[in-house]
Amino acid sequence: MLKKLFINKVWTVSALFAISVALYGIDFSIFGNLREISASFLGNLAFLPIYIIVVTLLFEKVLRERERQSVMRKLNMVIGVFFSEFGNFLLKELSVHAAGSEELKNRLRMTGSWKKQDFDAALDYLRQNNQRISIDSDALTSLKQFMSGKRSFLLSLLENQNLFEHENFTDLLWAVFHLTEELKARESFDRMPPSDKEHLNGDVKRVFGHLIREWILYMQHLKEDYPYLFSLAVRLNPMIDSPDPVVYQE
């Protein structure tokens, strides 16, 4: 196989060289000016390294962009699995304990008609409003049970090397994994000192901040590239009190 490829390359190079010689021969037979032909040849030869540099750089840039897009497509598939298996439920549970949760839910009540400016407005709202979380011991117990049951799933995501290309999502995974470890380390949440409760609420707040931002960005990706997936995601919006996957006739 390698020998055949080598032979094909030799034939290709030989054919291109023969064409070049033939064209120069035609030029000489018509105009008969060997000095001008030589000057033209040397001029083209002198420009050849610059041409190679320009073409190589452009080709390398195109390849890098195609590779980046390929990696991002794979990452978005992983992110989709994360929200389907873990993120949507966690977002729904934590949003209940967010200060001003009703306003937040109204801001994120997405519809199929949302455009880029709507997603930008939602992200601006999150940046301008520091979401506070206050979660009690009963909710922490339930949260511990859910997140501990997903620990193996989270570890499998952290083992995915492609995720390191997405720094913000990696930060989310580390925040979630840290909260899981904090909750798992405590046998009970009864009679917690205020300092420990404040510490756990800080960890929950960190997770919620990363989670809701990445969810909006993921929904925007679905809207732009996969409208049919966005349609289902809107109907199952975790920020809606009673999401319904059924499509009703308008």
DRENPA-3360 file (N, C-alpha, C; in nm, 2 decimals, always signed):
BEGIN
1 = MLKKLFIN = +0.08/-0.12/+0.00/+0.00/+0.00/+0.00/+0.09/+0.13/+0.00 ~ +0.19/+0.13/+0.09/+0.28/+0.24/+0.09/+0.36/+0.26/-0.03 ~ +0.40/+0.14/-0.09/+0.47/+0.15/-0.22/+0.39/+0.20/-0.33 ~ +0.26/+0.17/-0.33/+0.17/+0.22/-0.43/+0.15/+0.37/-0.42 ~ +0.14/+0.42/-0.29/+0.13/+0.56/-0.27/+0.25/+0.64/-0.31 ~ +0.37/+0.58/-0.29/+0.49/+0.64/-0.33/+0.50/+0.65/-0.48 ~ +0.46/+0.54/-0.55/+0.47/+0.54/-0.69/+0.37/+0.65/-0.75 ~ +0.25/+0.66/-0.69/+0.16/+0.76/-0.74/+0.21/+0.90/-0.72;
9 = KVWTVSAL = +0.28/+0.93/-0.60/+0.34/+1.06/-0.58/+0.45/+1.09/-0.68 ~ +0.53/+0.98/-0.72/+0.64/+1.00/-0.82/+0.58/+1.04/-0.95 ~ +0.48/+0.97/-0.99/+0.41/+1.00/-1.12/+0.35/+1.14/-1.12 ~ +0.29/+1.18/-1.01/+0.23/+1.31/-1.00/+0.34/+1.42/-1.01 ~ +0.45/+1.41/-0.94/+0.56/+1.50/-0.94/+0.62/+1.51/-1.08 ~ +0.64/+1.39/-1.14/+0.69/+1.38/-1.28/+0.60/+1.45/-1.38 ~ +0.47/+1.43/-1.37/+0.38/+1.49/-1.46/+0.37/+1.64/-1.45 ~ +0.37/+1.69/-1.32/+0.38/+1.83/-1.30/+0.50/+1.90/-1.36;
17 = FAISVALY = +0.62/+1.83/-1.34/+0.75/+1.88/-1.39/+0.75/+1.88/-1.54 ~ +0.69/+1.78/-1.60/+0.68/+1.77/-1.75/+0.60/+1.88/-1.80 ~ +0.49/+1.91/-1.74/+0.40/+2.02/-1.78/+0.47/+2.15/-1.77 ~ +0.54/+2.17/-1.66/+0.61/+2.30/-1.65/+0.72/+2.32/-1.76 ~ +0.80/+2.21/-1.79/+0.90/+2.22/-1.89/+0.83/+2.24/-2.03 ~ +0.72/+2.18/-2.05/+0.65/+2.20/-2.18/+0.60/+2.34/-2.20 ~ +0.55/+2.40/-2.09/+0.50/+2.54/-2.10/+0.61/+2.63/-2.12 ~ +0.73/+2.61/-2.05/+0.84/+2.70/-2.08/+0.90/+2.68/-2.22;
25 = GIDFSIFG = +0.89/+2.55/-2.27/+0.93/+2.53/-2.41/+0.84/+2.60/-2.51 ~ +0.71/+2.60/-2.48/+0.62/+2.67/-2.57/+0.65/+2.82/-2.57 ~ +0.67/+2.87/-2.45/+0.71/+3.02/-2.43/+0.83/+3.05/-2.51 ~ +0.94/+2.96/-2.50/+1.06/+2.99/-2.58/+1.04/+2.98/-2.73 ~ +0.96/+2.88/-2.77/+0.94/+2.87/-2.91/+0.86/+2.98/-2.98 ~ +0.77/+3.05/-2.90/+0.69/+3.16/-2.95/+0.77/+3.29/-2.94 ~ +0.83/+3.32/-2.82/+0.89/+3.45/-2.80/+1.05/+3.44/-2.82 ~ +1.11/+3.33/-2.80/+1.25/+3.31/-2.82/+1.34/+3.39/-2.74;
33 = NLREISAS = +1.29/+3.43/-2.62/+1.37/+3.52/-2.53/+1.41/+3.44/-2.41 ~ +1.53/+3.37/-2.41/+1.57/+3.29/-2.30/+1.60/+3.37/-2.18 ~ +1.65/+3.49/-2.19/+1.69/+3.58/-2.08/+1.56/+3.61/-2.00 ~ +1.46/+3.65/-2.07/+1.33/+3.69/-2.01/+1.27/+3.57/-1.94 ~ +1.28/+3.45/-2.00/+1.22/+3.33/-1.94/+1.30/+3.30/-1.81 ~ +1.43/+3.31/-1.82/+1.52/+3.28/-1.70/+1.49/+3.38/-1.58 ~ +1.47/+3.51/-1.62/+1.44/+3.61/-1.52/+1.30/+3.58/-1.45 ~ +1.21/+3.54/-1.54/+1.07/+3.51/-1.49/+1.08/+3.38/-1.39;
41 = FLGNLAFL = +1.16/+3.29/-1.44/+1.17/+3.16/-1.36/+1.23/+3.19/-1.22 ~ +1.34/+3.27/-1.22/+1.41/+3.31/-1.10/+1.32/+3.39/-1.01 ~ +1.24/+3.48/-1.07/+1.15/+3.56/-0.99/+1.04/+3.47/-0.92 ~ +0.99/+3.38/-1.00/+0.89/+3.29/-0.94/+0.95/+3.20/-0.83 ~ +1.08/+3.16/-0.86/+1.15/+3.07/-0.76/+1.17/+3.15/-0.63 ~ +1.21/+3.28/-0.64/+1.24/+3.36/-0.53/+1.11/+3.38/-0.44 ~ +0.99/+3.39/-0.51/+0.87/+3.41/-0.44/+0.81/+3.28/-0.38 ~ +0.87/+3.16/-0.42/+0.81/+3.03/-0.38/+0.81/+3.02/-0.23;
49 = PIYIIVVT = +0.92/+3.05/-0.16/+0.92/+3.03/-0.01/+0.81/+3.11/+0.06 ~ +0.79/+3.24/+0.01/+0.69/+3.32/+0.07/+0.55/+3.26/+0.04 ~ +0.53/+3.21/-0.08/+0.41/+3.15/-0.11/+0.38/+3.02/-0.02 ~ +0.48/+2.95/+0.00/+0.47/+2.83/+0.08/+0.43/+2.87/+0.23 ~ +0.50/+2.98/+0.28/+0.47/+3.02/+0.41/+0.32/+3.07/+0.43 ~ +0.28/+3.15/+0.33/+0.14/+3.20/+0.33/+0.04/+3.09/+0.33 ~ +0.06/+2.99/+0.23/-0.03/+2.88/+0.21/-0.03/+2.79/+0.34 ~ +0.09/+2.77/+0.39/+0.10/+2.68/+0.51/+0.02/+2.74/+0.63;
57 = LLFEKVLR = +0.05/+2.87/+0.65/-0.02/+2.94/+0.76/-0.17/+2.94/+0.75 ~ -0.22/+2.97/+0.63/-0.36/+2.97/+0.61/-0.42/+2.83/+0.62 ~ -0.35/+2.73/+0.57/-0.40/+2.59/+0.57/-0.40/+2.54/+0.72 ~ -0.30/+2.58/+0.79/-0.29/+2.54/+0.94/-0.40/+2.61/+1.01 ~ -0.43/+2.73/+0.98/-0.54/+2.80/+1.05/-0.68/+2.74/+1.02 ~ -0.70/+2.70/+0.90/-0.82/+2.63/+0.86/-0.83/+2.50/+0.93 ~ -0.72/+2.42/+0.94/-0.73/+2.29/+1.00/-0.75/+2.31/+1.15 ~ -0.69/+2.41/+1.21/-0.71/+2.43/+1.36/-0.86/+2.47/+1.38;
65 = ERERQSVM = -0.92/+2.55/+1.30/-1.06/+2.59/+1.32/-1.15/+2.47/+1.30 ~ -1.12/+2.39/+1.20/-1.20/+2.27/+1.18/-1.19/+2.17/+1.30 ~ -1.07/+2.16/+1.35/-1.05/+2.08/+1.47/-1.12/+2.13/+1.59 ~ -1.11/+2.26/+1.61/-1.18/+2.33/+1.72/-1.33/+2.30/+1.71 ~ -1.39/+2.32/+1.59/-1.53/+2.30/+1.58/-1.57/+2.15/+1.60 ~ -1.48/+2.06/+1.56/-1.51/+1.92/+1.58/-1.51/+1.89/+1.73 ~ -1.41/+1.95/+1.81/-1.40/+1.93/+1.95/-1.52/+1.99/+2.02 ~ -1.57/+2.11/+1.98/-1.68/+2.17/+2.04/-1.81/+2.09/+2.02;
73 = RKLNMVIG = -1.82/+2.03/+1.90/-1.94/+1.95/+1.88/-1.94/+1.83/+1.97 ~ -1.83/+1.77/+1.99/-1.82/+1.66/+2.09/-1.85/+1.70/+2.23 ~ -1.79/+1.82/+2.26/-1.81/+1.87/+2.40/-1.96/+1.90/+2.42 ~ -2.03/+1.96/+2.32/-2.17/+1.99/+2.34/-2.25/+1.87/+2.36 ~ -2.21/+1.76/+2.30/-2.28/+1.63/+2.32/-2.26/+1.58/+2.46 ~ -2.14/+1.60/+2.52/-2.11/+1.56/+2.65/-2.19/+1.65/+2.75 ~ -2.20/+1.78/+2.72/-2.27/+1.88/+2.80/-2.42/+1.84/+2.80 ~ -2.47/+1.80/+2.68/-2.61/+1.76/+2.67/-2.64/+1.64/+2.76;
81 = VFFSEFGN = -2.55/+1.54/+2.77/-2.57/+1.43/+2.85/-2.56/+1.47/+3.00 ~ -2.47/+1.56/+3.03/-2.46/+1.61/+3.17/-2.60/+1.67/+3.22 ~ -2.66/+1.76/+3.13/-2.78/+1.82/+3.18/-2.90/+1.72/+3.18 ~ -2.90/+1.63/+3.08/-3.00/+1.53/+3.08/-3.00/+1.44/+3.20 ~ -2.88/+1.40/+3.24/-2.87/+1.30/+3.35/-2.85/+1.36/+3.49 ~ -2.81/+1.49/+3.49/-2.78/+1.54/+3.62/-2.82/+1.69/+3.63 ~ -2.77/+1.77/+3.54/-2.78/+1.92/+3.55/-2.92/+1.97/+3.56 ~ -3.01/+1.92/+3.48/-3.15/+1.98/+3.48/-3.22/+1.96/+3.62;
89 = FLLKELSV = -3.20/+1.84/+3.67/-3.26/+1.81/+3.80/-3.20/+1.90/+3.91 ~ -3.07/+1.91/+3.91/-3.00/+1.99/+4.01/-3.04/+2.13/+4.00 ~ -3.05/+2.18/+3.87/-3.09/+2.32/+3.85/-3.23/+2.35/+3.91 ~ -3.32/+2.25/+3.89/-3.46/+2.27/+3.94/-3.46/+2.27/+4.09 ~ -3.38/+2.18/+4.15/-3.38/+2.17/+4.30/-3.32/+2.30/+4.36 ~ -3.21/+2.34/+4.30/-3.14/+2.46/+4.36/-3.22/+2.59/+4.34 ~ -3.28/+2.60/+4.23/-3.35/+2.73/+4.20/-3.46/+2.76/+4.30 ~ -3.52/+2.65/+4.36/-3.62/+2.67/+4.46/-3.57/+2.75/+4.58;
97 = HAAGSEEL = -3.44/+2.73/+4.61/-3.38/+2.79/+4.73/-3.31/+2.92/+4.70 ~ -3.32/+2.97/+4.57/-3.25/+3.10/+4.53/-3.34/+3.21/+4.57 ~ -3.27/+3.32/+4.62/-3.35/+3.44/+4.66/-3.40/+3.50/+4.53 ~ -3.53/+3.54/+4.54/-3.60/+3.59/+4.42/-3.62/+3.49/+4.31 ~ -3.65/+3.37/+4.35/-3.66/+3.26/+4.25/-3.77/+3.28/+4.15 ~ -3.88/+3.34/+4.19/-3.99/+3.37/+4.10/-3.94/+3.46/+3.98 ~ -3.87/+3.57/+4.02/-3.82/+3.66/+3.91/-3.72/+3.59/+3.82 ~ -3.64/+3.51/+3.88/-3.54/+3.43/+3.81/-3.61/+3.34/+3.71;
105 = KNRLRMTG = -3.71/+3.27/+3.75/-3.78/+3.17/+3.67/-3.85/+3.25/+3.55 ~ -3.91/+3.36/+3.58/-3.97/+3.44/+3.48/-3.87/+3.49/+3.37 ~ -3.76/+3.52/+3.42/-3.65/+3.57/+3.33/-3.61/+3.46/+3.23 ~ -3.61/+3.33/+3.28/-3.56/+3.22/+3.21/-3.67/+3.13/+3.16 ~ -3.79/+3.19/+3.14/-3.90/+3.11/+3.09/-3.89/+3.12/+2.93 ~ -3.80/+3.03/+2.88/-3.77/+3.03/+2.74/-3.89/+2.99/+2.65 ~ -3.89/+3.04/+2.53/-3.99/+2.99/+2.43/-3.91/+2.96/+2.30 ~ -3.98/+2.90/+2.21/-3.92/+2.87/+2.08/-3.88/+2.99/+2.00;
113 = SWKKQDFD = -3.93/+3.11/+2.03/-3.91/+3.23/+1.96/-3.79/+3.31/+2.01 ~ -3.72/+3.25/+2.12/-3.60/+3.33/+2.17/-3.50/+3.34/+2.07 ~ -3.43/+3.46/+2.06/-3.32/+3.49/+1.97/-3.20/+3.52/+2.05 ~ -3.09/+3.55/+1.98/-2.96/+3.58/+2.05/-2.97/+3.69/+2.15 ~ -3.04/+3.79/+2.12/-3.06/+3.90/+2.22/-3.13/+3.86/+2.35 ~ -3.22/+3.76/+2.34/-3.29/+3.71/+2.46/-3.19/+3.63/+2.55 ~ -3.11/+3.55/+2.48/-3.01/+3.48/+2.56/-2.91/+3.58/+2.62 ~ -2.86/+3.68/+2.55/-2.77/+3.78/+2.60/-2.83/+3.85/+2.72;
121 = AALDYLRQ = -2.96/+3.88/+2.71/-3.03/+3.95/+2.82/-3.03/+3.87/+2.94 ~ -3.06/+3.74/+2.92/-3.06/+3.64/+3.04/-2.92/+3.64/+3.11 ~ -2.82/+3.63/+3.03/-2.68/+3.63/+3.08/-2.65/+3.76/+3.15 ~ -2.69/+3.87/+3.09/-2.67/+4.00/+3.16/-2.74/+4.01/+3.29 ~ -2.86/+3.95/+3.30/-2.93/+3.95/+3.43/-2.86/+3.87/+3.53 ~ -2.80/+3.76/+3.49/-2.72/+3.68/+3.59/-2.60/+3.76/+3.64 ~ -2.53/+3.83/+3.54/-2.41/+3.90/+3.58/-2.44/+4.02/+3.68 ~ -2.56/+4.08/+3.66/-2.59/+4.19/+3.74/-2.66/+4.16/+3.87;
129 = NNQRISID = -2.70/+4.04/+3.88/-2.77/+3.99/+4.01/-2.70/+3.88/+4.07 ~ -2.64/+3.90/+4.18/-2.57/+3.80/+4.25/-2.66/+3.71/+4.32 ~ -2.68/+3.59/+4.27/-2.78/+3.49/+4.32/-2.74/+3.44/+4.45 ~ -2.83/+3.46/+4.55/-2.81/+3.41/+4.69/-2.89/+3.28/+4.71 ~ -2.82/+3.18/+4.78/-2.88/+3.05/+4.81/-2.89/+3.03/+4.96 ~ -3.01/+2.99/+5.00/-3.03/+2.95/+5.14/-3.10/+2.82/+5.15 ~ -3.02/+2.72/+5.19/-3.08/+2.58/+5.18/-3.07/+2.52/+5.32 ~ -3.18/+2.45/+5.36/-3.20/+2.40/+5.50/-3.14/+2.26/+5.51;
137 = SDALTSLK = -3.14/+2.20/+5.63/-3.08/+2.07/+5.65/-3.16/+1.96/+5.58 ~ -3.29/+1.97/+5.57/-3.37/+1.87/+5.50/-3.33/+1.86/+5.35 ~ -3.32/+1.98/+5.29/-3.29/+1.99/+5.15/-3.14/+1.94/+5.13 ~ -3.05/+1.97/+5.22/-2.91/+1.92/+5.21/-2.91/+1.77/+5.21 ~ -2.99/+1.71/+5.30/-2.99/+1.56/+5.30/-3.04/+1.50/+5.17 ~ -3.14/+1.56/+5.11/-3.19/+1.51/+4.98/-3.09/+1.54/+4.87 ~ -3.02/+1.65/+4.88/-2.92/+1.69/+4.78/-2.80/+1.59/+4.79 ~ -2.76/+1.56/+4.91/-2.65/+1.46/+4.93/-2.69/+1.33/+4.87;
145 = QFMSGKRS = -2.81/+1.28/+4.89/-2.85/+1.15/+4.84/-2.84/+1.15/+4.69 ~ -2.89/+1.26/+4.63/-2.89/+1.26/+4.48/-2.75/+1.27/+4.42 ~ -2.67/+1.36/+4.48/-2.54/+1.39/+4.42/-2.44/+1.27/+4.45 ~ -2.46/+1.21/+4.56/-2.37/+1.09/+4.59/-2.40/+0.98/+4.49 ~ -2.53/+0.96/+4.45/-2.57/+0.86/+4.36/-2.51/+0.89/+4.22 ~ -2.47/+1.01/+4.19/-2.42/+1.05/+4.06/-2.27/+1.07/+4.06 ~ -2.21/+1.03/+4.17/-2.06/+1.05/+4.18/-1.98/+0.98/+4.07 ~ -2.02/+0.85/+4.04/-1.95/+0.78/+3.93/-1.97/+0.85/+3.80;
153 = FLLSLLEN = -2.09/+0.90/+3.77/-2.11/+0.97/+3.65/-2.03/+1.10/+3.64 ~ -2.01/+1.17/+3.75/-1.93/+1.29/+3.75/-1.78/+1.26/+3.73 ~ -1.74/+1.15/+3.79/-1.60/+1.11/+3.77/-1.57/+1.07/+3.62 ~ -1.67/+1.00/+3.56/-1.65/+0.97/+3.42/-1.64/+1.09/+3.33 ~ -1.71/+1.20/+3.37/-1.70/+1.32/+3.29/-1.56/+1.39/+3.31 ~ -1.51/+1.38/+3.43/-1.39/+1.45/+3.46/-1.27/+1.37/+3.39 ~ -1.29/+1.25/+3.36/-1.19/+1.17/+3.28/-1.19/+1.20/+3.14 ~ -1.29/+1.27/+3.09/-1.29/+1.31/+2.95/-1.19/+1.42/+2.92;
161 = QNLFEHEN = -1.09/+1.39/+2.85/-0.98/+1.49/+2.82/-1.03/+1.61/+2.74 ~ -1.13/+1.59/+2.65/-1.18/+1.69/+2.57/-1.24/+1.81/+2.65 ~ -1.29/+1.78/+2.77/-1.36/+1.88/+2.85/-1.26/+1.99/+2.90 ~ -1.13/+1.96/+2.90/-1.04/+2.06/+2.94/-1.03/+2.17/+2.83 ~ -1.08/+2.15/+2.71/-1.09/+2.26/+2.61/-1.20/+2.36/+2.65 ~ -1.29/+2.32/+2.74/-1.40/+2.41/+2.78/-1.38/+2.44/+2.92 ~ -1.31/+2.55/+2.94/-1.27/+2.59/+3.08/-1.38/+2.62/+3.17 ~ -1.49/+2.69/+3.12/-1.60/+2.72/+3.21/-1.68/+2.60/+3.25;
169 = FTDLLWAV = -1.70/+2.50/+3.16/-1.77/+2.38/+3.20/-1.69/+2.30/+3.29 ~ -1.56/+2.30/+3.27/-1.47/+2.22/+3.37/-1.48/+2.28/+3.51 ~ -1.48/+2.42/+3.52/-1.50/+2.48/+3.65/-1.63/+2.44/+3.71 ~ -1.74/+2.42/+3.63/-1.87/+2.37/+3.68/-1.85/+2.23/+3.74 ~ -1.79/+2.14/+3.66/-1.77/+2.01/+3.71/-1.69/+2.00/+3.84 ~ -1.59/+2.08/+3.85/-1.51/+2.08/+3.98/-1.59/+2.13/+4.09 ~ -1.67/+2.23/+4.07/-1.76/+2.29/+4.17/-1.86/+2.19/+4.22 ~ -1.92/+2.12/+4.12/-2.02/+2.01/+4.16/-1.95/+1.90/+4.23;
177 = FHLTEELK = -1.84/+1.86/+4.18/-1.77/+1.75/+4.25/-1.73/+1.78/+4.39 ~ -1.68/+1.91/+4.41/-1.64/+1.95/+4.54/-1.76/+1.95/+4.64 ~ -1.88/+2.00/+4.59/-2.00/+2.00/+4.67/-2.04/+1.86/+4.71 ~ -2.03/+1.77/+4.61/-2.06/+1.63/+4.64/-1.97/+1.57/+4.75 ~ -1.84/+1.61/+4.75/-1.75/+1.56/+4.85/-1.78/+1.62/+4.99 ~ -1.82/+1.75/+4.99/-1.85/+1.82/+5.11/-1.97/+1.75/+5.18 ~ -2.07/+1.73/+5.10/-2.20/+1.67/+5.15/-2.17/+1.53/+5.20 ~ -2.10/+1.45/+5.12/-2.07/+1.31/+5.15/-1.99/+1.30/+5.28;
185 = ARESFDRM = -1.91/+1.40/+5.31/-1.82/+1.39/+5.43/-1.90/+1.41/+5.56 ~ -2.02/+1.46/+5.55/-2.10/+1.49/+5.67/-2.21/+1.38/+5.69 ~ -2.21/+1.31/+5.80/-2.31/+1.21/+5.83/-2.45/+1.27/+5.85 ~ -2.45/+1.39/+5.90/-2.58/+1.45/+5.93/-2.57/+1.60/+5.92 ~ -2.68/+1.66/+5.89/-2.69/+1.81/+5.88/-2.77/+1.87/+5.99 ~ -2.81/+1.79/+6.09/-2.88/+1.84/+6.20/-2.78/+1.91/+6.30 ~ -2.83/+2.02/+6.36/-2.75/+2.09/+6.45/-2.62/+2.14/+6.40 ~ -2.62/+2.18/+6.27/-2.50/+2.24/+6.21/-2.48/+2.38/+6.27;
193 = PPSDKEHL = -2.35/+2.41/+6.30/-2.32/+2.55/+6.35/-2.34/+2.64/+6.23 ~ -2.38/+2.77/+6.26/-2.40/+2.87/+6.15/-2.28/+2.88/+6.05 ~ -2.16/+2.87/+6.11/-2.04/+2.88/+6.02/-2.04/+2.77/+5.91 ~ -2.08/+2.65/+5.95/-2.07/+2.53/+5.86/-2.19/+2.55/+5.76 ~ -2.30/+2.59/+5.81/-2.42/+2.61/+5.71/-2.38/+2.72/+5.61 ~ -2.32/+2.82/+5.66/-2.28/+2.93/+5.56/-2.17/+2.88/+5.46 ~ -2.08/+2.79/+5.51/-1.98/+2.74/+5.42/-2.05/+2.65/+5.31 ~ -2.14/+2.56/+5.35/-2.21/+2.48/+5.25/-2.30/+2.56/+5.16;
201 = NGDVKRVF = -2.36/+2.67/+5.21/-2.44/+2.75/+5.12/-2.35/+2.82/+5.02 ~ -2.23/+2.85/+5.06/-2.13/+2.91/+4.97/-2.10/+2.82/+4.85 ~ -2.08/+2.69/+4.89/-2.05/+2.59/+4.79/-2.17/+2.57/+4.69 ~ -2.29/+2.57/+4.75/-2.41/+2.55/+4.67/-2.42/+2.67/+4.57 ~ -2.40/+2.79/+4.63/-2.41/+2.91/+4.55/-2.31/+2.91/+4.43 ~ -2.19/+2.86/+4.45/-2.09/+2.85/+4.35/-2.14/+2.75/+4.24 ~ -2.19/+2.64/+4.28/-2.24/+2.54/+4.18/-2.36/+2.60/+4.10 ~ -2.45/+2.67/+4.17/-2.57/+2.73/+4.11/-2.53/+2.83/+4.00;
209 = GHLIREWI = -2.43/+2.92/+4.04/-2.39/+3.02/+3.95/-2.33/+2.97/+3.82 ~ -2.24/+2.87/+3.83/-2.18/+2.80/+3.71/-2.29/+2.73/+3.63 ~ -2.37/+2.66/+3.71/-2.47/+2.57/+3.64/-2.57/+2.65/+3.56 ~ -2.63/+2.75/+3.61/-2.73/+2.82/+3.54/-2.67/+2.90/+3.42 ~ -2.55/+2.95/+3.43/-2.49/+3.01/+3.31/-2.46/+2.91/+3.20 ~ -2.40/+2.80/+3.24/-2.37/+2.70/+3.13/-2.50/+2.64/+3.07 ~ -2.61/+2.63/+3.15/-2.74/+2.59/+3.10/-2.79/+2.68/+2.99 ~ -2.78/+2.81/+3.02/-2.83/+2.91/+2.92/-2.75/+2.90/+2.79;
217 = LYMQHLKE = -2.61/+2.89/+2.80/-2.53/+2.88/+2.69/-2.55/+2.75/+2.61 ~ -2.58/+2.64/+2.68/-2.62/+2.52/+2.61/-2.75/+2.53/+2.54 ~ -2.85/+2.59/+2.60/-2.98/+2.61/+2.54/-2.96/+2.70/+2.41 ~ -2.87/+2.80/+2.42/-2.85/+2.89/+2.30/-2.78/+2.80/+2.19 ~ -2.69/+2.71/+2.22/-2.63/+2.63/+2.12/-2.74/+2.54/+2.06 ~ -2.83/+2.48/+2.13/-2.94/+2.40/+2.08/-3.03/+2.48/+1.98 ~ -3.06/+2.61/+2.03/-3.14/+2.69/+1.94/-3.08/+2.72/+1.81 ~ -2.95/+2.74/+1.81/-2.88/+2.78/+1.68/-2.85/+2.66/+1.59;
225 = DYPYLFSL = -2.81/+2.55/+1.65/-2.77/+2.43/+1.57/-2.86/+2.31/+1.57 ~ -2.95/+2.30/+1.67/-3.04/+2.18/+1.68/-3.18/+2.23/+1.72 ~ -3.25/+2.29/+1.64/-3.38/+2.35/+1.68/-3.48/+2.24/+1.73 ~ -3.47/+2.12/+1.68/-3.56/+2.02/+1.72/-3.53/+1.97/+1.87 ~ -3.40/+1.97/+1.90/-3.36/+1.94/+2.04/-3.40/+2.06/+2.13 ~ -3.39/+2.18/+2.08/-3.42/+2.30/+2.16/-3.57/+2.30/+2.19 ~ -3.65/+2.25/+2.10/-3.80/+2.25/+2.12/-3.83/+2.16/+2.24 ~ -3.77/+2.04/+2.25/-3.80/+1.95/+2.36/-3.74/+2.01/+2.49;
233 = AVRLNPMI = -3.62/+2.07/+2.48/-3.56/+2.13/+2.60/-3.64/+2.24/+2.66 ~ -3.70/+2.32/+2.57/-3.79/+2.43/+2.62/-3.91/+2.38/+2.69 ~ -3.97/+2.27/+2.64/-4.08/+2.21/+2.70/-4.05/+2.14/+2.84 ~ -3.92/+2.10/+2.85/-3.87/+2.04/+2.97/-3.79/+2.13/+3.06 ~ -3.81/+2.26/+3.03/-3.73/+2.36/+3.10/-3.74/+2.34/+3.26 ~ -3.62/+2.32/+3.32/-3.62/+2.29/+3.47/-3.66/+2.42/+3.55 ~ -3.67/+2.53/+3.49/-3.71/+2.65/+3.56/-3.86/+2.67/+3.55 ~ -3.93/+2.58/+3.49/-4.08/+2.58/+3.49/-4.13/+2.49/+3.60;
241 = DSPDPVVY = -4.23/+2.53/+3.67/-4.28/+2.45/+3.79/-4.33/+2.32/+3.74 ~ -4.40/+2.31/+3.63/-4.46/+2.19/+3.58/-4.43/+2.17/+3.44 ~ -4.31/+2.13/+3.40/-4.27/+2.11/+3.26/-4.35/+2.00/+3.20 ~ -4.39/+2.01/+3.07/-4.47/+1.91/+3.00/-4.41/+1.89/+2.86 ~ -4.37/+1.77/+2.83/-4.31/+1.74/+2.70/-4.42/+1.73/+2.59 ~ -4.55/+1.73/+2.62/-4.65/+1.71/+2.52/-4.66/+1.84/+2.44 ~ -4.68/+1.82/+2.31/-4.69/+1.94/+2.21/-4.84/+1.95/+2.19 ~ -4.89/+2.07/+2.22/-5.03/+2.10/+2.21/-5.05/+2.19/+2.09;
249 = QE = -5.17/+2.17/+2.02/-5.20/+2.25/+1.90/-5.24/+2.40/+1.95 ~ -5.17/+2.49/+1.88/-5.20/+2.63/+1.92/-5.33/+2.68/+1.84;
% end
